Amino acid sequence: MRVWRHPILKVFLLAYIAWGAWHWNATRPVHPSDGVLAGGEPLQTNIENGDKLQMGRWTLTIRASYQLTARVLARENYRFDAMADLVPEDLALGWGPMSDNRVLRTVEISQSNRFYYWRAGPGTLIAREDIITHSANTHVIPQTPAIAKALGRLRPGQVVTLTGDLVDAVRNDGRWLKTSLVRNDTGAGACEVMLVTEVGS
């Protein structure tokens, strides 16, 4: 039998394995039944000359109140990029036909570098325009540590209701983020930047 000469290394390895098992269990996808799970459209009211909020080095300007019920299509955590101090994760969200397994089985979805990517397969049941207008990559800003914890527990396949505001953000070194205010745009600048004030089911 091999003898461990470094007990601290053994403890570290066991802790890492335990953390990996917990993380996998906490973030594994859920598998709901077929059918539209989130049938409504996002609710948005644009705001002229919205209030400004300070979050660390960032100044947020409210552009619209925003609420949506959507299926989590994918999620990606960001800890080390330039926006991580404000936006620790992105959620790819789908509603209407993009919350239905029968559609999603024909659409490949991924996230990387703050973008959400999709590719419709040859047997897709949905038009390109419907994919665009019924899904979005959302940069989520948690208002409080409790909100951050609730967002961190979301799993792909889960249906969630997010309430808050769409915001523009400027950091004190000049870096900026500008939210989309429409659902039919694509590419750079098409992401919603959402200050989340409530997470519900």
N, C-alpha and C positions, 0 to 999 in steps of 0.2 A: 504494500500500500504506500502510495506517495505521501510524504510528510510535507505539510505546508510550513515553510520556514518563515513566512511573513504573514502573521495573523491579521495585520491591518489590511493587507491586500485581499485576503480571503473575505473579511467583513465587507470591504468595499465592493468586491465582485458580487457577493450575495445581495447586498443592498441594491446594486445596479440591476440585477436580474429581477428582484422584487419590484423595483420601480418600473422596469420595462413591462412586466406582467400587468401591473396596475394601470399603466398608461394605455396599453393595448385594450384592456377591458373597458376603460373609461371612454375611449375614443372610437371603438369599433362601430361600424355602421349598424343602424337598425333597419329592419326589413318589413315595411308596412305592406298592407294589401294593395292590390291594384285599384285604380280609380283616382280621380282628382282629389287631392288631400287639402289643397288650399285654393279655393275657388274664386276668392275676391281679388280685386286689383289693389295695389298700394294706394293709401290715402295720403294726399299731399296738398298742403296749402302754402303757397309761396308767400314770403314775407319781405316787404320792402323795408330797407334800412333796419335790418334785424339787429338785435342786441349782440354785444361782443362779450366773450367769456375768455378768461385766462386759464390755461391748463399748462402749468410748467413753463416751458419756453415758448409755447404756442399761444397765439391769439386766434380764437374761433369767432367767426361771424355767422350768425344763423341766417340761412337762406330760405328755409321752409320747415314747417312742421311735417312729420312723416311717420306713418305707421304702416306696417305690412305684416301679413301672415303668410309664411312661405315655408317651403321644404328646404332643408339644408342639403344642397347638392354636393358640396365639398367645402372643406375649410383648410386654411393654411395659417400656421403660426409664424410670426416674424419676431425674432429677438435681437437681431444685430444689424438690420438695415437702417437707413437714414430716418425712417418714419416710425421705427419700433417703439420709441418712447411715447408716441401719441396713439398709434394704431398697432396694437400687438397682434392682431389677426385680421384676416379677410374671410368673409363668408360668401360663397357662391350660392345664391338663393333662387328658387324657382317657384312659380305660382301658376294657377290655371293648368293648361296642358303640361307644363314643365314640372308639375308636382305628381304626375301620373307615371307609375312604373311602366306601363305599356308604351309610353313615349320614351322614357329614359333608357329603356333597354336598347334603343336604337340610336342613342346619342352618347358619344364618348365625352367625358368631362374631366378637366384637370385644371390645376392652378400652379402658377410659378411667377416669381418676380413681380408680384402685385397685379398680375393679370389672371383672368379666367378664360379658359379655352374650351371650345366645344367643337366636335366634328360629327356631323350627321352621317349615319351609315346608309347603305343603299336601300334598306327597308324602312327608313324612317317614316313615321306617321305624321309628321308635322312640317310645316313650311319654315323656311329660314327666317322669315319675318316674325313668325310666332315664337321661335326660339329667342330671338333678340328682344322682343317686347314682353316676354314672360320669364325672363331670367336676368340676373345682374350680379356683378361682383361688387360687394359692398365692403368698404373699409370701415370697420366698426371701432368707434372710440368709446370705451366704457366710461360712464360718468363717475362711477365710484368703484372701490375695490370689490364690493358685493356684486355689482353688475359685471365686472371683469371675471369674477368667479363663475357667475351664471353663464356667461358667454363661453367660458373655457370648458364647460360641461356639455356643450352642444355636440351632437353626433350627426354625421351624414345620414340622411333618411328621416331625421326628426323634423316635425313641424313646429315652428316657433312663431310667436308674435313679438315683433320688436317695435317699441315706441320711442320716439325721440325727435331729433331735428337733423336736417341736412345742413352741413356747414362748409364754409371755406376756412382754411387754416393757413396762418403765416407764422413761421418760426423767427426768433429774434436774430437769426443769421441770414434771413432772406429766403430760406427754403419755403415753398408753399404747396398747398393742395387745394384744388378747386373741385367742388362736387358737381356731378351731373344733376340736372333738374328734370330730365325727360327719360323715358324708358326705351326709346327707339334709336339711341346712338350706339356706336361701336368704337373699339380701338382706344387709344390713349385719350384720357379725359372723360370716358364714358362711365366710370365707376361712381357710385354714390358714396359720399363721405358722411357717415351717420354718427352723430353723438347719441348713444343709446342711453335712455333714462329708465327703461323698463324692459324686462325680458319675461314673457309669459308663454303659456302653452295653449 
